[in-house]
């Protein structure tokens, strides 16, 4: 009986493709601007509008920010709105029905990963 991965069962062409995808993903993340810091969702007033606040992302290449959101049942971001080079924004969307995120955008249009906000009471 043989245990473990055996060389004869490895598909090196497939593994090379996976390595290329991983390398491209790492390059994309390394080229993106830094993420916004201390992202918060204002929970002091329970209204249908949602206010998000954050600190600027590190680095000189940040041109602005986007707020992204999705239904609580969705697995990917469904909507985005550019809000400019600001550190807070209010959207006329209920915080009860969606998940929010804030991401940085650089001058070339590259996006940082989205940061989920923590509640601010």
KOLDREN-801562 format. One record per atom (N, C-alpha, C): residue number from 1; residue in three letters; atom name; x, y, z. Coordinates in steps of 0.001 Angstrom, whole numbers, plus 500000, padded with zeros to 6 digits. Layout:
N
<pt num="NUM" residu="ALA" atome="CA" X="X" Y="Y" Z="Z"/>
...
//
This chain:
121
<pt num="1" residu="UNK" atome="N" X="500850" Y="498822" Z="500000"/>
<pt num="1" residu="UNK" atome="CA" X="500000" Y="500000" Z="500000"/>
<pt num="1" residu="UNK" atome="C" X="500895" Y="501240" Z="500000"/>
<pt num="2" residu="UNK" atome="N" X="500504" Y="502236" Z="499205"/>
<pt num="2" residu="UNK" atome="CA" X="501275" Y="503464" Z="499110"/>
<pt num="2" residu="UNK" atome="C" X="500470" Y="504620" Z="499711"/>
<pt num="3" residu="UNK" atome="N" X="501158" Y="505480" Z="500420"/>
<pt num="3" residu="UNK" atome="CA" X="500512" Y="506631" Z="501054"/>
<pt num="3" residu="UNK" atome="C" X="501101" Y="507924" Z="500515"/>
<pt num="4" residu="UNK" atome="N" X="500283" Y="508978" Z="500517"/>
<pt num="4" residu="UNK" atome="CA" X="500770" Y="510310" Z="500166"/>
<pt num="4" residu="UNK" atome="C" X="500704" Y="510585" Z="498676"/>
<pt num="5" residu="UNK" atome="N" X="501141" Y="511793" Z="498320"/>
<pt num="5" residu="UNK" atome="CA" X="501175" Y="512201" Z="496922"/>
<pt num="5" residu="UNK" atome="C" X="502338" Y="511501" Z="496217"/>
<pt num="6" residu="UNK" atome="N" X="502038" Y="510982" Z="495046"/>
<pt num="6" residu="UNK" atome="CA" X="503070" Y="510320" Z="494270"/>
<pt num="6" residu="UNK" atome="C" X="503348" Y="511115" Z="493014"/>
<pt num="7" residu="UNK" atome="N" X="504603" Y="511173" Z="492631"/>
<pt num="7" residu="UNK" atome="CA" X="505037" Y="511950" Z="491483"/>
<pt num="7" residu="UNK" atome="C" X="504304" Y="511545" Z="490209"/>
<pt num="8" residu="UNK" atome="N" X="503995" Y="510283" Z="490061"/>
<pt num="8" residu="UNK" atome="CA" X="503351" Y="509820" Z="488825"/>
<pt num="8" residu="UNK" atome="C" X="501919" Y="510333" Z="488675"/>
<pt num="9" residu="UNK" atome="N" X="501321" Y="510826" Z="489755"/>
<pt num="9" residu="UNK" atome="CA" X="499959" Y="511346" Z="489685"/>
<pt num="9" residu="UNK" atome="C" X="499911" Y="512872" Z="489557"/>
<pt num="10" residu="UNK" atome="N" X="501048" Y="513531" Z="489512"/>
<pt num="10" residu="UNK" atome="CA" X="501096" Y="514993" Z="489426"/>
<pt num="10" residu="UNK" atome="C" X="500916" Y="515450" Z="487976"/>
<pt num="11" residu="UNK" atome="N" X="500092" Y="516458" Z="487795"/>
<pt num="11" residu="UNK" atome="CA" X="499876" Y="517062" Z="486476"/>
<pt num="11" residu="UNK" atome="C" X="500664" Y="518373" Z="486460"/>
<pt num="12" residu="UNK" atome="N" X="501872" Y="518325" Z="485934"/>
<pt num="12" residu="UNK" atome="CA" X="502767" Y="519481" Z="485994"/>
<pt num="12" residu="UNK" atome="C" X="502290" Y="520641" Z="485131"/>
<pt num="13" residu="UNK" atome="N" X="501589" Y="520366" Z="484058"/>
<pt num="13" residu="UNK" atome="CA" X="501034" Y="521442" Z="483232"/>
<pt num="13" residu="UNK" atome="C" X="499985" Y="522211" Z="484021"/>
<pt num="14" residu="UNK" atome="N" X="499113" Y="521494" Z="484710"/>
<pt num="14" residu="UNK" atome="CA" X="498100" Y="522138" Z="485545"/>
<pt num="14" residu="UNK" atome="C" X="498759" Y="522923" Z="486678"/>
<pt num="15" residu="UNK" atome="N" X="499755" Y="522336" Z="487331"/>
<pt num="15" residu="UNK" atome="CA" X="500426" Y="523010" Z="488442"/>
<pt num="15" residu="UNK" atome="C" X="501129" Y="524280" Z="487979"/>
<pt num="16" residu="UNK" atome="N" X="501681" Y="524275" Z="486773"/>
<pt num="16" residu="UNK" atome="CA" X="502316" Y="525474" Z="486227"/>
<pt num="16" residu="UNK" atome="C" X="501285" Y="526568" Z="485995"/>
<pt num="17" residu="UNK" atome="N" X="500095" Y="526197" Z="485514"/>
<pt num="17" residu="UNK" atome="CA" X="499011" Y="527176" Z="485332"/>
<pt num="17" residu="UNK" atome="C" X="498576" Y="527776" Z="486658"/>
<pt num="18" residu="UNK" atome="N" X="498467" Y="526943" Z="487680"/>
<pt num="18" residu="UNK" atome="CA" X="498105" Y="527436" Z="489013"/>
<pt num="18" residu="UNK" atome="C" X="499172" Y="528403" Z="489518"/>
<pt num="19" residu="UNK" atome="N" X="500432" Y="528078" Z="489311"/>
<pt num="19" residu="UNK" atome="CA" X="501523" Y="528964" Z="489747"/>
<pt num="19" residu="UNK" atome="C" X="501451" Y="530313" Z="489031"/>
<pt num="20" residu="UNK" atome="N" X="501097" Y="530311" Z="487741"/>
<pt num="20" residu="UNK" atome="CA" X="500969" Y="531578" Z="487008"/>
<pt num="20" residu="UNK" atome="C" X="499813" Y="532420" Z="487564"/>
<pt num="21" residu="UNK" atome="N" X="498691" Y="531788" Z="487883"/>
<pt num="21" residu="UNK" atome="CA" X="497544" Y="532516" Z="488445"/>
<pt num="21" residu="UNK" atome="C" X="497906" Y="533094" Z="489812"/>
<pt num="22" residu="UNK" atome="N" X="498571" Y="532322" Z="490631"/>
<pt num="22" residu="UNK" atome="CA" X="498984" Y="532808" Z="491954"/>
<pt num="22" residu="UNK" atome="C" X="499961" Y="533969" Z="491800"/>
<pt num="23" residu="UNK" atome="N" X="500912" Y="533865" Z="490888"/>
<pt num="23" residu="UNK" atome="CA" X="501862" Y="534950" Z="490659"/>
<pt num="23" residu="UNK" atome="C" X="501177" Y="536218" Z="490185"/>
<pt num="24" residu="UNK" atome="N" X="500218" Y="536083" Z="489258"/>
<pt num="24" residu="UNK" atome="CA" X="499482" Y="537256" Z="488773"/>
<pt num="24" residu="UNK" atome="C" X="498660" Y="537884" Z="489895"/>
<pt num="25" residu="UNK" atome="N" X="498082" Y="537068" Z="490760"/>
<pt num="25" residu="UNK" atome="CA" X="497306" Y="537590" Z="491892"/>
<pt num="25" residu="UNK" atome="C" X="498201" Y="538351" Z="492855"/>
<pt num="26" residu="UNK" atome="N" X="499368" Y="537801" Z="493140"/>
<pt num="26" residu="UNK" atome="CA" X="500304" Y="538489" Z="494034"/>
<pt num="26" residu="UNK" atome="C" X="500779" Y="539801" Z="493424"/>
<pt num="27" residu="UNK" atome="N" X="501049" Y="539821" Z="492116"/>
<pt num="27" residu="UNK" atome="CA" X="501463" Y="541053" Z="491457"/>
<pt num="27" residu="UNK" atome="C" X="500353" Y="542101" Z="491549"/>
<pt num="28" residu="UNK" atome="N" X="499100" Y="541670" Z="491327"/>
<pt num="28" residu="UNK" atome="CA" X="497970" Y="542595" Z="491393"/>
<pt num="28" residu="UNK" atome="C" X="497826" Y="543188" Z="492791"/>
<pt num="29" residu="UNK" atome="N" X="497946" Y="542359" Z="493810"/>
<pt num="29" residu="UNK" atome="CA" X="497854" Y="542864" Z="495183"/>
<pt num="29" residu="UNK" atome="C" X="499014" Y="543788" Z="495520"/>
<pt num="30" residu="UNK" atome="N" X="500208" Y="543459" Z="495060"/>
<pt num="30" residu="UNK" atome="CA" X="501378" Y="544296" Z="495342"/>
<pt num="30" residu="UNK" atome="C" X="501296" Y="545635" Z="494617"/>
<pt num="31" residu="UNK" atome="N" X="500626" Y="545687" Z="493474"/>
<pt num="31" residu="UNK" atome="CA" X="500502" Y="546923" Z="492704"/>
<pt num="31" residu="UNK" atome="C" X="499365" Y="547814" Z="493199"/>
<pt num="32" residu="UNK" atome="N" X="498459" Y="547265" Z="493969"/>
<pt num="32" residu="UNK" atome="CA" X="497287" Y="548012" Z="494432"/>
<pt num="32" residu="UNK" atome="C" X="497679" Y="548999" Z="495530"/>
<pt num="33" residu="UNK" atome="N" X="496876" Y="550040" Z="495720"/>
<pt num="33" residu="UNK" atome="CA" X="497154" Y="550976" Z="496821"/>
<pt num="33" residu="UNK" atome="C" X="496889" Y="550308" Z="498169"/>
<pt num="34" residu="UNK" atome="N" X="497367" Y="550949" Z="499227"/>
<pt num="34" residu="UNK" atome="CA" X="497133" Y="550436" Z="500571"/>
<pt num="34" residu="UNK" atome="C" X="495660" Y="550495" Z="500941"/>
<pt num="35" residu="UNK" atome="N" X="495272" Y="549703" Z="501928"/>
<pt num="35" residu="UNK" atome="CA" X="493866" Y="549659" Z="502351"/>
<pt num="35" residu="UNK" atome="C" X="493562" Y="550811" Z="503309"/>
<pt num="36" residu="UNK" atome="N" X="492316" Y="551284" Z="503307"/>
<pt num="36" residu="UNK" atome="CA" X="491920" Y="552300" Z="504292"/>
<pt num="36" residu="UNK" atome="C" X="492057" Y="551740" Z="505712"/>
<pt num="37" residu="UNK" atome="N" X="492333" Y="552613" Z="506657"/>
<pt num="37" residu="UNK" atome="CA" X="492556" Y="552205" Z="508054"/>
<pt num="37" residu="UNK" atome="C" X="491351" Y="552560" Z="508912"/>
<pt num="38" residu="UNK" atome="N" X="491144" Y="551782" Z="509961"/>
<pt num="38" residu="UNK" atome="CA" X="490107" Y="552054" Z="510973"/>
<pt num="38" residu="UNK" atome="C" X="488750" Y="552358" Z="510340"/>
<pt num="39" residu="UNK" atome="N" X="488296" Y="551492" Z="509468"/>
<pt num="39" residu="UNK" atome="CA" X="487007" Y="551693" Z="508807"/>
<pt num="39" residu="UNK" atome="C" X="485894" Y="551413" Z="509815"/>
<pt num="40" residu="UNK" atome="N" X="484979" Y="552366" Z="509931"/>
<pt num="40" residu="UNK" atome="CA" X="483879" Y="552284" Z="510908"/>
<pt num="40" residu="UNK" atome="C" X="482548" Y="552580" Z="510229"/>
<pt num="41" residu="UNK" atome="N" X="481512" Y="551935" Z="510728"/>
<pt num="41" residu="UNK" atome="CA" X="480148" Y="552232" Z="510306"/>
<pt num="41" residu="UNK" atome="C" X="479443" Y="552863" Z="511498"/>
<pt num="42" residu="UNK" atome="N" X="478856" Y="554019" Z="511292"/>
<pt num="42" residu="UNK" atome="CA" X="478215" Y="554774" Z="512372"/>
<pt num="42" residu="UNK" atome="C" X="476922" Y="554079" Z="512784"/>
<pt num="43" residu="UNK" atome="N" X="476911" Y="553583" Z="514016"/>
<pt num="43" residu="UNK" atome="CA" X="475727" Y="552916" Z="514549"/>
<pt num="43" residu="UNK" atome="C" X="475119" Y="553708" Z="515701"/>
<pt num="44" residu="UNK" atome="N" X="475480" Y="554994" Z="515812"/>
<pt num="44" residu="UNK" atome="CA" X="474945" Y="555805" Z="516908"/>
<pt num="44" residu="UNK" atome="C" X="473496" Y="556201" Z="516664"/>
<pt num="45" residu="UNK" atome="N" X="473114" Y="556304" Z="515382"/>
<pt num="45" residu="UNK" atome="CA" X="471731" Y="556629" Z="515040"/>
<pt num="45" residu="UNK" atome="C" X="471201" Y="555549" Z="514110"/>
<pt num="46" residu="UNK" atome="N" X="470076" Y="554985" Z="514466"/>
<pt num="46" residu="UNK" atome="CA" X="469513" Y="553919" Z="513657"/>
<pt num="46" residu="UNK" atome="C" X="468554" Y="554498" Z="512624"/>
<pt num="47" residu="UNK" atome="N" X="469142" Y="554986" Z="511539"/>
<pt num="47" residu="UNK" atome="CA" X="468367" Y="555542" Z="510433"/>
<pt num="47" residu="UNK" atome="C" X="468551" Y="554647" Z="509213"/>
<pt num="48" residu="UNK" atome="N" X="467853" Y="554956" Z="508148"/>
<pt num="48" residu="UNK" atome="CA" X="468017" Y="554181" Z="506912"/>
<pt num="48" residu="UNK" atome="C" X="469255" Y="554589" Z="506131"/>
<pt num="49" residu="UNK" atome="N" X="469844" Y="555717" Z="506448"/>
<pt num="49" residu="UNK" atome="CA" X="471101" Y="556128" Z="505803"/>
<pt num="49" residu="UNK" atome="C" X="472271" Y="555456" Z="506525"/>
<pt num="50" residu="UNK" atome="N" X="473367" Y="555282" Z="505822"/>
<pt num="50" residu="UNK" atome="CA" X="474561" Y="554654" Z="506391"/>
<pt num="50" residu="UNK" atome="C" X="475752" Y="555577" Z="506210"/>
<pt num="51" residu="UNK" atome="N" X="476427" Y="555877" Z="507324"/>
<pt num="51" residu="UNK" atome="CA" X="477631" Y="556693" Z="507284"/>
<pt num="51" residu="UNK" atome="C" X="478832" Y="555820" Z="507599"/>
<pt num="52" residu="UNK" atome="N" X="479828" Y="555902" Z="506743"/>
<pt num="52" residu="UNK" atome="CA" X="481086" Y="555186" Z="506925"/>
<pt num="52" residu="UNK" atome="C" X="482208" Y="556196" Z="507090"/>
<pt num="53" residu="UNK" atome="N" X="483165" Y="555895" Z="507992"/>
<pt num="53" residu="UNK" atome="CA" X="484329" Y="556752" Z="508224"/>
<pt num="53" residu="UNK" atome="C" X="485582" Y="555893" Z="508221"/>
<pt num="54" residu="UNK" atome="N" X="486699" Y="556485" Z="507824"/>
<pt num="54" residu="UNK" atome="CA" X="487956" Y="555758" Z="507791"/>
<pt num="54" residu="UNK" atome="C" X="489114" Y="556736" Z="507831"/>
<pt num="55" residu="UNK" atome="N" X="490294" Y="556191" Z="508098"/>
<pt num="55" residu="UNK" atome="CA" X="491525" Y="556977" Z="507995"/>
<pt num="55" residu="UNK" atome="C" X="492170" Y="556669" Z="506650"/>
<pt num="56" residu="UNK" atome="N" X="492897" Y="557638" Z="506143"/>
<pt num="56" residu="UNK" atome="CA" X="493513" Y="557486" Z="504822"/>
<pt num="56" residu="UNK" atome="C" X="494453" Y="556275" Z="504764"/>
<pt num="57" residu="UNK" atome="N" X="494483" Y="555680" Z="503604"/>
<pt num="57" residu="UNK" atome="CA" X="495406" Y="554568" Z="503362"/>
<pt num="57" residu="UNK" atome="C" X="496828" Y="555110" Z="503278"/>
<pt num="58" residu="UNK" atome="N" X="497808" Y="554320" Z="503688"/>
<pt num="58" residu="UNK" atome="CA" X="499196" Y="554778" Z="503583"/>
<pt num="58" residu="UNK" atome="C" X="499646" Y="554801" Z="502128"/>
<pt num="59" residu="UNK" atome="N" X="500582" Y="555650" Z="501839"/>
<pt num="59" residu="UNK" atome="CA" X="501159" Y="555704" Z="500502"/>
<pt num="59" residu="UNK" atome="C" X="500661" Y="556887" Z="499703"/>
<pt num="60" residu="UNK" atome="N" X="501498" Y="557364" Z="498797"/>
<pt num="60" residu="UNK" atome="CA" X="501164" Y="558551" Z="498011"/>
<pt num="60" residu="UNK" atome="C" X="500291" Y="558266" Z="496792"/>
<pt num="61" residu="UNK" atome="N" X="500056" Y="557000" Z="496477"/>
<pt num="61" residu="UNK" atome="CA" X="499378" Y="556664" Z="495229"/>
<pt num="61" residu="UNK" atome="C" X="497856" Y="556590" Z="495339"/>
<pt num="62" residu="UNK" atome="N" X="497281" Y="556898" Z="496490"/>
<pt num="62" residu="UNK" atome="CA" X="495828" Y="556814" Z="496657"/>
<pt num="62" residu="UNK" atome="C" X="495172" Y="558060" Z="496049"/>
<pt num="63" residu="UNK" atome="N" X="494290" Y="557835" Z="495082"/>
<pt num="63" residu="UNK" atome="CA" X="493590" Y="558943" Z="494412"/>
<pt num="63" residu="UNK" atome="C" X="492193" Y="559144" Z="494971"/>
<pt num="64" residu="UNK" atome="N" X="491648" Y="558151" Z="495645"/>
<pt num="64" residu="UNK" atome="CA" X="490300" Y="558254" Z="496190"/>
<pt num="64" residu="UNK" atome="C" X="489860" Y="556938" Z="496794"/>
<pt num="65" residu="UNK" atome="N" X="488561" Y="556874" Z="497073"/>
<pt num="65" residu="UNK" atome="CA" X="488002" Y="555707" Z="497752"/>
<pt num="65" residu="UNK" atome="C" X="486684" Y="555303" Z="497110"/>
<pt num="66" residu="UNK" atome="N" X="486350" Y="554040" Z="497269"/>
<pt num="66" residu="UNK" atome="CA" X="485068" Y="553507" Z="496824"/>
<pt num="66" residu="UNK" atome="C" X="484408" Y="552788" Z="497986"/>
<pt num="67" residu="UNK" atome="N" X="483111" Y="552910" Z="498045"/>
<pt num="67" residu="UNK" atome="CA" X="482332" Y="552102" Z="498969"/>
<pt num="67" residu="UNK" atome="C" X="481687" Y="551005" Z="498135"/>
<pt num="68" residu="UNK" atome="N" X="481829" Y="549787" Z="498607"/>
<pt num="68" residu="UNK" atome="CA" X="481226" Y="548642" Z="497929"/>
<pt num="68" residu="UNK" atome="C" X="480201" Y="548021" Z="498864"/>
<pt num="69" residu="UNK" atome="N" X="479192" Y="547389" Z="498286"/>
<pt num="69" residu="UNK" atome="CA" X="478201" Y="546705" Z="499107"/>
<pt num="69" residu="UNK" atome="C" X="477589" Y="545554" Z="498343"/>
<pt num="70" residu="UNK" atome="N" X="477011" Y="544640" Z="499132"/>
<pt num="70" residu="UNK" atome="CA" X="476359" Y="543459" Z="498574"/>
<pt num="70" residu="UNK" atome="C" X="475270" Y="542995" Z="499512"/>
<pt num="71" residu="UNK" atome="N" X="474309" Y="542284" Z="498965"/>
<pt num="71" residu="UNK" atome="CA" X="473261" Y="541698" Z="499794"/>
<pt num="71" residu="UNK" atome="C" X="473905" Y="540718" Z="500778"/>
<pt num="72" residu="UNK" atome="N" X="473258" Y="540512" Z="501898"/>
<pt num="72" residu="UNK" atome="CA" X="473821" Y="539602" Z="502902"/>
<pt num="72" residu="UNK" atome="C" X="473894" Y="538166" Z="502398"/>
<pt num="73" residu="UNK" atome="N" X="473158" Y="537855" Z="501354"/>
<pt num="73" residu="UNK" atome="CA" X="473182" Y="536500" Z="500794"/>
<pt num="73" residu="UNK" atome="C" X="474136" Y="536365" Z="499607"/>
<pt num="74" residu="UNK" atome="N" X="474732" Y="537462" Z="499143"/>
<pt num="74" residu="UNK" atome="CA" X="475624" Y="537432" Z="497982"/>
<pt num="74" residu="UNK" atome="C" X="477051" Y="537125" Z="498421"/>
<pt num="75" residu="UNK" atome="N" X="477801" Y="536487" Z="497549"/>
<pt num="75" residu="UNK" atome="CA" X="479178" Y="536124" Z="497887"/>
<pt num="75" residu="UNK" atome="C" X="480208" Y="537098" Z="497314"/>
<pt num="76" residu="UNK" atome="N" X="479792" Y="537998" Z="496412"/>
<pt num="76" residu="UNK" atome="CA" X="480701" Y="538965" Z="495803"/>
<pt num="76" residu="UNK" atome="C" X="480100" Y="540357" Z="495876"/>
<pt num="77" residu="UNK" atome="N" X="480965" Y="541370" Z="495784"/>
<pt num="77" residu="UNK" atome="CA" X="480471" Y="542751" Z="495789"/>
<pt num="77" residu="UNK" atome="C" X="479595" Y="542967" Z="494563"/>
<pt num="78" residu="UNK" atome="N" X="478419" Y="543520" Z="494785"/>
<pt num="78" residu="UNK" atome="CA" X="477459" Y="543741" Z="493698"/>
<pt num="78" residu="UNK" atome="C" X="477429" Y="545186" Z="493213"/>
<pt num="79" residu="UNK" atome="N" X="477780" Y="546135" Z="494092"/>
<pt num="79" residu="UNK" atome="CA" X="477673" Y="547553" Z="493768"/>
<pt num="79" residu="UNK" atome="C" X="478900" Y="548286" Z="494297"/>
<pt num="80" residu="UNK" atome="N" X="479231" Y="549404" Z="493652"/>
<pt num="80" residu="UNK" atome="CA" X="480289" Y="550272" Z="494159"/>
<pt num="80" residu="UNK" atome="C" X="479936" Y="551712" Z="493833"/>
<pt num="81" residu="UNK" atome="N" X="480450" Y="552593" Z="494668"/>
<pt num="81" residu="UNK" atome="CA" X="480259" Y="554024" Z="494438"/>
<pt num="81" residu="UNK" atome="C" X="481549" Y="554740" Z="494802"/>
<pt num="82" residu="UNK" atome="N" X="482108" Y="555468" Z="493835"/>
<pt num="82" residu="UNK" atome="CA" X="483281" Y="556300" Z="494118"/>
<pt num="82" residu="UNK" atome="C" X="482830" Y="557510" Z="494911"/>
<pt num="83" residu="UNK" atome="N" X="483555" Y="557784" Z="495990"/>
<pt num="83" residu="UNK" atome="CA" X="483167" Y="558897" Z="496852"/>
<pt num="83" residu="UNK" atome="C" X="484226" Y="559998" Z="496868"/>
<pt num="84" residu="UNK" atome="N" X="485310" Y="559821" Z="496120"/>
<pt num="84" residu="UNK" atome="CA" X="486338" Y="560848" Z="496049"/>
<pt num="84" residu="UNK" atome="C" X="487428" Y="560633" Z="497083"/>
<pt num="85" residu="UNK" atome="N" X="488287" Y="561627" Z="497201"/>
<pt num="85" residu="UNK" atome="CA" X="489418" Y="561556" Z="498128"/>
<pt num="85" residu="UNK" atome="C" X="489000" Y="562151" Z="499474"/>
<pt num="86" residu="UNK" atome="N" X="488101" Y="561446" Z="500150"/>
<pt num="86" residu="UNK" atome="CA" X="487516" Y="561888" Z="501415"/>
<pt num="86" residu="UNK" atome="C" X="487724" Y="560800" Z="502463"/>
<pt num="87" residu="UNK" atome="N" X="487358" Y="561082" Z="503702"/>
<pt num="87" residu="UNK" atome="CA" X="487492" Y="560078" Z="504762"/>
<pt num="87" residu="UNK" atome="C" X="486159" Y="559719" Z="505410"/>
<pt num="88" residu="UNK" atome="N" X="485063" Y="560119" Z="504796"/>
<pt num="88" residu="UNK" atome="CA" X="483744" Y="559683" Z="505262"/>
<pt num="88" residu="UNK" atome="C" X="482744" Y="559873" Z="504129"/>
<pt num="89" residu="UNK" atome="N" X="481683" Y="559106" Z="504197"/>
<pt num="89" residu="UNK" atome="CA" X="480626" Y="559220" Z="503194"/>
<pt num="89" residu="UNK" atome="C" X="479341" Y="558655" Z="503776"/>
<pt num="90" residu="UNK" atome="N" X="478228" Y="559224" Z="503344"/>
<pt num="90" residu="UNK" atome="CA" X="476907" Y="558755" Z="503754"/>
<pt num="90" residu="UNK" atome="C" X="476139" Y="558317" Z="502517"/>
<pt num="91" residu="UNK" atome="N" X="475590" Y="557109" Z="502584"/>
<pt num="91" residu="UNK" atome="CA" X="474795" Y="556559" Z="501492"/>
<pt num="91" residu="UNK" atome="C" X="473362" Y="556372" Z="501959"/>
<pt num="92" residu="UNK" atome="N" X="472426" Y="556550" Z="501057"/>
<pt num="92" residu="UNK" atome="CA" X="471018" Y="556357" Z="501377"/>
<pt num="92" residu="UNK" atome="C" X="470652" Y="554880" Z="501205"/>
<pt num="93" residu="UNK" atome="N" X="471370" Y="554036" Z="501940"/>
<pt num="93" residu="UNK" atome="CA" X="471168" Y="552581" Z="501905"/>
<pt num="93" residu="UNK" atome="C" X="471132" Y="552102" Z="503349"/>
<pt num="94" residu="UNK" atome="N" X="470173" Y="551266" Z="503671"/>
<pt num="94" residu="UNK" atome="CA" X="470041" Y="550764" Z="505038"/>
<pt num="94" residu="UNK" atome="C" X="471188" Y="549837" Z="505401"/>
<pt num="95" residu="UNK" atome="N" X="471790" Y="550061" Z="506543"/>
<pt num="95" residu="UNK" atome="CA" X="472873" Y="549214" Z="507026"/>
<pt num="95" residu="UNK" atome="C" X="472379" Y="547849" Z="507486"/>
<pt num="96" residu="UNK" atome="N" X="471047" Y="547662" Z="507567"/>
<pt num="96" residu="UNK" atome="CA" X="470482" Y="546398" Z="508017"/>
<pt num="96" residu="UNK" atome="C" X="470400" Y="545356" Z="506906"/>
<pt num="97" residu="UNK" atome="N" X="470476" Y="545770" Z="505663"/>
<pt num="97" residu="UNK" atome="CA" X="470182" Y="544859" Z="504567"/>
<pt num="97" residu="UNK" atome="C" X="471387" Y="544435" Z="503734"/>
<pt num="98" residu="UNK" atome="N" X="472544" Y="545038" Z="503945"/>
<pt num="98" residu="UNK" atome="CA" X="473710" Y="544749" Z="503108"/>
<pt num="98" residu="UNK" atome="C" X="474981" Y="544718" Z="503945"/>
<pt num="99" residu="UNK" atome="N" X="476029" Y="544163" Z="503363"/>
<pt num="99" residu="UNK" atome="CA" X="477376" Y="544261" Z="503911"/>
<pt num="99" residu="UNK" atome="C" X="478101" Y="545360" Z="503141"/>
<pt num="100" residu="UNK" atome="N" X="478859" Y="546187" Z="503855"/>
<pt num="100" residu="UNK" atome="CA" X="479614" Y="547270" Z="503251"/>
<pt num="100" residu="UNK" atome="C" X="481112" Y="546987" Z="503320"/>
<pt num="101" residu="UNK" atome="N" X="481844" Y="547653" Z="502456"/>
<pt num="101" residu="UNK" atome="CA" X="483296" Y="547647" Z="502494"/>
<pt num="101" residu="UNK" atome="C" X="483800" Y="548962" Z="501928"/>
<pt num="102" residu="UNK" atome="N" X="485021" Y="549332" Z="502279"/>
<pt num="102" residu="UNK" atome="CA" X="485654" Y="550535" Z="501740"/>
<pt num="102" residu="UNK" atome="C" X="486991" Y="550107" Z="501154"/>
<pt num="103" residu="UNK" atome="N" X="487288" Y="550588" Z="499945"/>
<pt num="103" residu="UNK" atome="CA" X="488562" Y="550263" Z="499317"/>
<pt num="103" residu="UNK" atome="C" X="489183" Y="551514" Z="498707"/>
<pt num="104" residu="UNK" atome="N" X="490504" Y="551500" Z="498631"/>
<pt num="104" residu="UNK" atome="CA" X="491269" Y="552598" Z="498032"/>
<pt num="104" residu="UNK" atome="C" X="491370" Y="552378" Z="496534"/>
<pt num="105" residu="UNK" atome="N" X="491505" Y="553485" Z="495801"/>
<pt num="105" residu="UNK" atome="CA" X="491695" Y="553439" Z="494358"/>
<pt num="105" residu="UNK" atome="C" X="492873" Y="554348" Z="494022"/>
<pt num="106" residu="UNK" atome="N" X="493784" Y="553859" Z="493173"/>
<pt num="106" residu="UNK" atome="CA" X="494903" Y="554718" Z="492778"/>
<pt num="106" residu="UNK" atome="C" X="494613" Y="555397" Z="491445"/>
<pt num="107" residu="UNK" atome="N" X="495532" Y="556222" Z="490983"/>
<pt num="107" residu="UNK" atome="CA" X="495339" Y="556990" Z="489766"/>
<pt num="107" residu="UNK" atome="C" X="495173" Y="556139" Z="488521"/>
<pt num="108" residu="UNK" atome="N" X="495693" Y="554912" Z="488539"/>
<pt num="108" residu="UNK" atome="CA" X="495569" Y="554013" Z="487393"/>
<pt num="108" residu="UNK" atome="C" X="494294" Y="553170" Z="487454"/>
<pt num="109" residu="UNK" atome="N" X="493486" Y="553366" Z="488518"/>
<pt num="109" residu="UNK" atome="CA" X="492238" Y="552616" Z="488638"/>
<pt num="109" residu="UNK" atome="C" X="492360" Y="551287" Z="489353"/>
<pt num="110" residu="UNK" atome="N" X="493527" Y="550991" Z="489926"/>
<pt num="110" residu="UNK" atome="CA" X="493682" Y="549741" Z="490676"/>
<pt num="110" residu="UNK" atome="C" X="493032" Y="549889" Z="492047"/>
<pt num="111" residu="UNK" atome="N" X="492411" Y="548815" Z="492516"/>
<pt num="111" residu="UNK" atome="CA" X="491682" Y="548817" Z="493788"/>
<pt num="111" residu="UNK" atome="C" X="492422" Y="548008" Z="494840"/>
<pt num="112" residu="UNK" atome="N" X="492366" Y="548488" Z="496070"/>
<pt num="112" residu="UNK" atome="CA" X="492856" Y="547688" Z="497189"/>
<pt num="112" residu="UNK" atome="C" X="491777" Y="546669" Z="497543"/>
<pt num="113" residu="UNK" atome="N" X="492115" Y="545675" Z="498353"/>
<pt num="113" residu="UNK" atome="CA" X="491046" Y="544824" Z="498889"/>
<pt num="113" residu="UNK" atome="C" X="490090" Y="545675" Z="499722"/>
<pt num="114" residu="UNK" atome="N" X="488830" Y="545290" Z="499750"/>
<pt num="114" residu="UNK" atome="CA" X="487836" Y="546021" Z="500541"/>
<pt num="114" residu="UNK" atome="C" X="488010" Y="545684" Z="502019"/>
<pt num="115" residu="UNK" atome="N" X="487802" Y="546687" Z="502863"/>
<pt num="115" residu="UNK" atome="CA" X="487883" Y="546519" Z="504307"/>
<pt num="115" residu="UNK" atome="C" X="486472" Y="546603" Z="504877"/>
<pt num="116" residu="UNK" atome="N" X="486082" Y="545561" Z="505635"/>
<pt num="116" residu="UNK" atome="CA" X="484779" Y="545582" Z="506289"/>
<pt num="116" residu="UNK" atome="C" X="484803" Y="546565" Z="507455"/>
<pt num="117" residu="UNK" atome="N" X="483761" Y="547362" Z="507619"/>
<pt num="117" residu="UNK" atome="CA" X="483735" Y="548318" Z="508733"/>
<pt num="117" residu="UNK" atome="C" X="483343" Y="547653" Z="510050"/>
<pt num="118" residu="UNK" atome="N" X="483890" Y="548176" Z="511124"/>
<pt num="118" residu="UNK" atome="CA" X="483460" Y="547799" Z="512468"/>
<pt num="118" residu="UNK" atome="C" X="482430" Y="548820" Z="512935"/>
<pt num="119" residu="UNK" atome="N" X="481504" Y="548422" Z="513798"/>
<pt num="119" residu="UNK" atome="CA" X="480517" Y="549381" Z="514264"/>
<pt num="119" residu="UNK" atome="C" X="481144" Y="550427" Z="515188"/>
<pt num="120" residu="UNK" atome="N" X="480653" Y="551662" Z="515076"/>
<pt num="120" residu="UNK" atome="CA" X="481086" Y="552748" Z="515944"/>
<pt num="120" residu="UNK" atome="C" X="479842" Y="553204" Z="516708"/>
<pt num="121" residu="UNK" atome="N" X="479892" Y="553016" Z="518023"/>
<pt num="121" residu="UNK" atome="CA" X="478738" Y="553379" Z="518859"/>
<pt num="121" residu="UNK" atome="C" X="478961" Y="554691" Z="519545"/>
//
